[in-house]
Amino acid sequence: MIESPPQQLARIAEQLQTSGLNAGTSGNASIRLVDGLLVTPSAVPPDRMTPESMVELSHDGQPRSAGVPTSEWRIHAAIYQQFPEAGAIVHTHSTYATALAVLREDLPAFHYQVAKAGGHLIACAEYAPFGSPELSDAVIAALGNRRACLMANHGMIAYAPTLDAAFALALEVETLCQQYLIARSVGRPHILSAEQMDDVLERFSQYGKPTP
């Protein structure tokens, strides 16, 4: 059975909590629609969310359904406007990504899997109040040509063509932040060079494709 966008969001909201990427009412998710976006509601815990809870917005945030959208809807709308390949977005307050974001540090190329986000590092966006246009601008700047970034004193955000892929990328980023912070707590991680990361990015571009 094919899930509708509201059903997908309700399922992912629950997965974000059970996976530990979010807790309580923290974090949010969205799906791009043909002429707008569908977002999770504000201040509703995942175990109370239903497909009918999801809020539809126009590209500029005008409501098209009942309910109060997540306070971070501006970030979602901005990402969809900036990145045509973004089909879905996941925003989390996960423990290790948030811990690194509190330090206001980028996640460097300590592991080749950092390239899963599309670049040599995963940048940390400058701090701005939640829900503000300034935060949307900061996130777009930190993403650059990548698919995920940290958010200073806040959390992490990731996008992908599908909601399941965005969830998987967010989980990957959280795991990498955990590994990096553990490694740094006992020593000085060795960082891969730009040339080495370029090689990884090229390999990833062919990963899973048939060999010519």
C-alpha positions, -999 to 999 in steps of 0.1 A, spaced: 0 0 0 14 34 -10 15 59 18 1 94 13 23 124 23 4 129 56 8 92 64 45 94 57 50 124 80 30 107 108 52 76 105 85 95 103 76 117 133 72 85 153 104 71 140 123 103 149 112 97 185 117 60 187 152 63 171 162 89 197 167 117 171 140 137 188 122 137 221 89 152 232 77 179 208 112 188 195 121 187 159 99 186 128 97 172 92 81 181 59 74 170 24 74 191 -8 40 193 -26 34 203 -62 24 238 -51 35 241 -15 46 219 14 32 197 41 47 201 76 43 185 110 22 205 135 36 227 163 37 214 199 21 180 192 40 150 205 45 122 179 22 97 197 -7 122 193 1 130 156 -22 116 129 -21 121 92 -49 146 97 -27 166 121 -3 176 93 -5 212 80 -4 222 44 12 255 35 18 275 3 54 282 -7 52 315 12 37 300 43 0 307 38 -21 280 55 -42 257 33 -55 235 61 -64 236 98 -38 234 125 -7 253 135 25 245 115 59 239 131 75 272 141 104 262 118 82 262 86 103 291 72 134 269 70 115 242 52 101 266 27 135 282 21 152 249 15 125 239 -10 129 272 -28 168 270 -28 172 233 -36 150 218 -64 162 184 -55 149 186 -20 117 165 -17 116 161 21 133 176 52 140 163 87 150 186 116 162 171 148 175 180 183 194 148 185 219 145 213 253 144 196 245 167 167 232 192 192 262 188 215 285 197 186 262 225 175 264 239 210 301 241 205 294 260 173 318 238 154 316 222 119 318 184 117 352 179 98 362 151 75 373 128 103 355 99 85 348 94 48 310 91 55 309 128 62 307 130 24 272 114 26 260 150 31 275 160 -2 307 178 8 341 178 27 324 187 60 291 194 76 289 230 85 274 246 116 250 275 108 253 307 128 229 311 157 195 329 153 163 326 172 141 296 163 113 304 138 130 335 126 138 345 90 174 350 102 176 314 111 164 303 76 191 325 60 217 310 83 207 275 74 207 281 37 242 297 40 255 267 60 241 241 37 259 256 7 260 227 -18 255 201 9 223 182 21 227 186 59 240 211 84 242 217 122 224 247 137 242 266 165 228 260 200 198 242 183 202 209 164 206 196 129 187 196 96 189 173 65 171 171 32 168 144 5 146 135 -24 124 114 -2 114 115 35 129 81 42 162 92 27 161 124 47 156 104 79 185 81 70 208 111 64 198 126 97 206 93 114 239 92 96 248 127 107 239 119 143 260 88 143 290 107 128 287 134 155 287 108 182 318 91 167 336 124 163 329 136 199 340 102 213 372 102 193 379 138 203 374 130 240 403 105 239 426 121 214 430 142 183 411 128 153 430 127 120 412 147 93 411 135 57 425 159 31 405 177 5 420 154 -22 409 123 -2 374 137 2 372 145 -35 380 109 -41 353 97 -17 327 120 -34 336 106 -68 333 71 -54 299 79 -39 287 93 -72 292 58 -87 282 38 -56 255 12 -63 257 17 -100 266 -11 -124 303 -13 -134 308 -3 -170 
